[in-house]
Amino acid sequence: MDSFEKSYKDLTFPSFTNNLTADATAALNPLKNDAQAAAETSRARLADIDAQMKTLRAERANLRTRTIQDVLDSDPSLGKKIEKELSEGKWETAE
């Protein structure tokens, strides 16, 4: 038992320096930042799409009762374009 105890006391282990954590953090932080930026962009885009969907739903609900005058009132340039085409004798659609 004494020889075991002596061997155990004389036993030394090399010290471990953890460089892996710093290397991993340095490598992964740019990826994390990119992911956070992409997530923020996605959240902003989602809010924009939600607003567009709300508008489209409201417009769809009004399609059955919407008149030509309502369309022209919502886009005055369309009325001017139509008047110009009619004054030039363009009665057919170009598209």
Rosetta blueprint (number, residue, H / E / L):
1 M L
2 D H
3 S H
4 F H
5 E H
6 K H
7 S H
8 Y H
9 K H
10 D H
11 L L
12 T L
13 F L
14 P L
15 S L
16 F L
17 T L
18 N L
19 N L
20 L H
21 T H
22 A H
23 D H
24 A H
25 T H
26 A H
27 A H
28 L H
29 N H
30 P H
31 L H
32 K H
33 N H
34 D H
35 A H
36 Q H
37 A H
38 A H
39 A H
40 E H
41 T H
42 S H
43 R H
44 A H
45 R H
46 L H
47 A H
48 D H
49 I H
50 D H
51 A H
52 Q H
53 M H
54 K H
55 T H
56 L H
57 R H
58 A H
59 E H
60 R H
61 A H
62 N H
63 L L
64 R L
65 T L
66 R L
67 T L
68 I H
69 Q H
70 D H
71 V H
72 L H
73 D H
74 S H
75 D L
76 P H
77 S H
78 L H
79 G H
80 K H
81 K H
82 I H
83 E H
84 K H
85 E H
86 L H
87 S H
88 E L
89 G L
90 K L
91 W L
92 E L
93 T L
94 A L
95 E L
